[in-house]
Amino acid sequence: MKTLKQLLADKLRPLAVVAPSDTVFHALTVMAEHDVGAVLVLDGEQLVGIFSERDYARRVILHGKSSKDTAVRDVMSDRVAYVTYTVTFEECMALMTEKHFRHLPVLNEDGSLAGVVSIGDMVKETISSQQFLIKELERYIVG
C-alpha cells in the first residue's frame, strides 16, 4: 500500500483553499471549481480551519445567514484534526470514521500543509491494494 506521501504526490489537482476573511459564497465557488466537498482555510501559510458542505448546511442555511455576507471564519470548523506522514492509512480511516469527517489535512514535519486526503482517496487506495494482493495470491496458487 502507498504511503500518505506517495498518495499526495500522485494527486494532480491543486489544493482548494480560502482565507478566513473570504465570504462563504467565495468558498462555495472554490469548492465547485475544484469539485470537492470541503476547502482548507489558511491564514497565510497557517492552517486555521476547514469549511465543508456540512458546515454550510448547518451553520449558514439553517441559521438564515447569507453566504455573500458571512465570512468563512464565522462558520468554519476551527478545531481541525490533522495527520503527518508517519500515520498509516488504517489510522487515517479510523480517525475519519470515529470523528465523522471526510477530509483530513496532512502536515509536513515542520507543520506546513502538505495536502489533504479524503475518505474517497483512502477507499480507492485500499481497494487497489487489495486487488494487487488478490492477483499476487492467485499467481502464487496457480504457480
N, C-alpha and C positions, 0 to 999 in steps of 0.2 A: 504494500500500500504506500502511496505517496506520503510525503511529509507535508505539513502545512506550508512550508516554504516552497516546495515544489508545486503544490496546488495553486498558490498565489502567483507563482511565476508563469503558470500556464494560462491564467486568466488574462484575456486580452482587453477587456473593457476597462476604461478608466473608472476611478472611484467616483461615486456620486456623493458630493459634499456640499454643504451650505454653511453659512456663518450664523451665529446666534441672532444677529440683528436682521437677517433676511426674513421676509414675510413667509407665512405658511403657504401662500399661493406660489411663491417662488420655489419653495421646497417641493411642492406637488408637481410643478413644472419640471424640475430636475429629475424627480422620480419617474415621470412619464418619459422624458427624453432618454433616460438610461434603462427604462423598462425594469425597474426594481421596486420593492415594497418598502424600502427604508433608505434614508440618507444619513451619513455621518455628519455631525455638527462639529466644525473645527473653529477654534478661536486662534487664528494664525496657524501654527503647526500643532496646537494642543487639542486633543480630543476632549470635548466638553459635554457631548451628548449624542443621542441618536433620535431621529424623528421617523416614525413609521406610519403606515396606513392606520394601524390600531390607535396610535396617538391622535391622529386626525379625527377618527371616528369618535373617540371617547372624550377628547379634550377640546375639540373645536366644534364639530357639528352638534353633539349632544348638549353643549353649553350655549348654543346660539351665537357663537363668535364668528366673525368674518375672517376668511382666510386671507383677504387682501389687507386687513388692518392688524392682524395678530402676528407678533414676532415669534419666530421659532423658539427662542429662549423661554417663552412663556408656556409652551406646551410640549417641549421635548422631554424625553426621559434623560435625566442628568445623572442617574446612578447607573453607569454603563459597565456591564461585565465585559471583560476582555480576556484574551489569552496571549501567550507568547509562543514562539516556535517550539518550545520544549513540550507542549501539550500534545497528546495523541488525538487522533480522530475520535476514538471512543470517548475520551474525556470531553471533547467538544460537544459531541452528540448528547452525552449525559447532561452536561451543563445546560444546553439549549432545551432539552426535554424538561428538565427539572424547573427551569425558570420560565418556560413557555415563551421563548422568543426564537425568531428565525434568522437573525443576523448577529454575527459575532465578530467584533473587531479583533484584529491581530496586531500586536505591537512588537516592534523590534526591541532588542536588549536595552537600547538607550531610551526607550519609552516613546519613540516616534511611531507614527502609524505606518504599518506595513501593508495593510489591506483589510478586507472583510470577507468572511466566508458565510455562506448561507446554509440552511439545513438542506437545501437542494444540492449544493456542492457536496455536502457530506454524504448524502444518499447516493448521488451519482458515482462518487469515488468508491464507496462501499460496494455497490453493485459491480462496478468494473473490476475491483479487486477479487470479488467472489467468482466472477466469470473466469478470470485468469486462473484462479486456484482450481476451479472445476475442470478446465481444459488440461491443466497440468496433471491432475489426478487421473483423468481419463487416459491421457497419454501414458502415464505410468502403468495403469492397469492393463491397457491394450498391449503395451510393450513397444 
